[in-house]
Amino acid sequence: MLAKITSKNQLTLPKSVTEPLGPVQYFDVQTKAGQIVLTPVRIQRGDALRAKLAELDLSDKTIERALGQEKPAAPRKAPARKKPLATKKAAAKPLSGSSRRVGRR
């Protein structure tokens, strides 16, 4: 069978080749001795990984140690901000006697 590569480097695989593999969307691509080797890869969702971890009954600490990571410290809460004091409009004050003008001379 022949398959043609497009100008965009896309290759369509014949149905007779992919059908026996079942519903596969991704392939691992390698070159070996001048040949292109495609290996079907089934991508699992995160839910499947979580279910498998739950099945193995691994603790968070065990996983962290296996990954060589520590759990980040919980973020600190910012202190509560105080509301600014309400500003009162300055009441009009009468001028003192020394600065008051009492008419012209």
C-alpha positions in Angstrom: 0.0 0.0 0.0 1.1 3.5 -0.7 0.4 6.6 1.4 1.1 10.1 0.2 2.5 12.9 2.4 1.0 16.3 1.8 2.8 19.6 1.6 1.8 20.2 5.2 3.5 17.0 6.3 0.2 15.2 6.8 -0.1 11.5 6.1 -3.3 9.5 5.8 -3.0 5.9 6.9 -5.1 3.3 5.0 -8.2 2.2 6.9 -7.1 -1.4 6.4 -4.0 -0.7 8.5 -5.7 1.3 11.3 -9.0 -0.7 11.6 -7.5 -3.7 13.4 -6.0 -1.3 16.0 -9.4 -0.1 17.2 -10.2 3.5 18.2 -6.7 5.0 18.3 -6.1 8.8 17.9 -2.4 9.1 18.8 0.7 7.3 17.7 4.3 7.4 19.0 6.5 8.2 16.0 10.1 7.0 15.8 12.6 6.5 13.0 14.7 3.3 13.0 17.2 2.5 10.2 15.5 4.8 7.7 12.0 3.6 8.6 9.1 5.3 10.3 7.7 3.3 13.1 4.2 4.1 14.4 3.1 2.7 17.7 -0.5 3.2 18.9 -0.9 5.1 22.1 -4.0 5.3 24.2 -4.2 8.5 26.2 -5.9 8.0 29.5 -7.8 10.8 31.2 -6.8 12.1 34.6 -9.8 10.3 36.1 -8.4 7.0 35.1 -5.1 7.9 36.7 -6.8 9.0 39.9 -8.8 5.8 40.0 -5.7 3.7 39.6 -3.9 5.6 42.4 -7.0 5.1 44.7 -6.9 1.4 43.8 -3.3 1.2 44.9 -4.1 3.1 48.1 -1.1 5.3 48.0 -0.8 8.2 50.4 0.0 11.7 49.3 3.3 11.5 51.2 4.3 8.3 49.3 3.6 10.0 46.0 5.4 13.1 47.0 8.5 11.1 48.0 8.3 9.1 44.8 8.3 12.3 42.8 10.9 13.9 44.9 8.6 16.8 45.7 7.3 18.3 48.8 3.8 19.7 49.2 3.9 23.5 48.9 3.0 25.4 52.1 -0.5 26.7 52.3 -0.8 30.3 51.3 -1.0 32.7 54.2 -4.2 34.7 54.6 -3.7 38.4 54.2 -4.5 40.4 57.3 -7.9 42.0 57.2 -7.8 45.6 56.1 -9.2 48.2 58.4 -11.8 50.5 57.0 -10.6 54.1 56.8 -12.1 56.4 59.4 -15.0 58.4 58.1 -13.9 62.0 57.5 -16.1 64.7 58.8 -16.4 67.9 56.9 -14.8 70.6 58.9 -17.5 72.8 60.4 -17.1 76.5 59.5 -15.3 78.1 62.4 -15.7 81.8 63.2 -12.5 83.7 62.8 -10.8 84.8 65.9 -10.9 88.5 66.9 -7.3 89.2 65.8 -7.7 88.0 62.3 -11.2 89.5 61.7 -11.4 92.7 59.7 -14.0 95.0 61.0 -14.3 97.5 58.3 -12.0 99.9 56.6 -10.5 103.0 58.0 
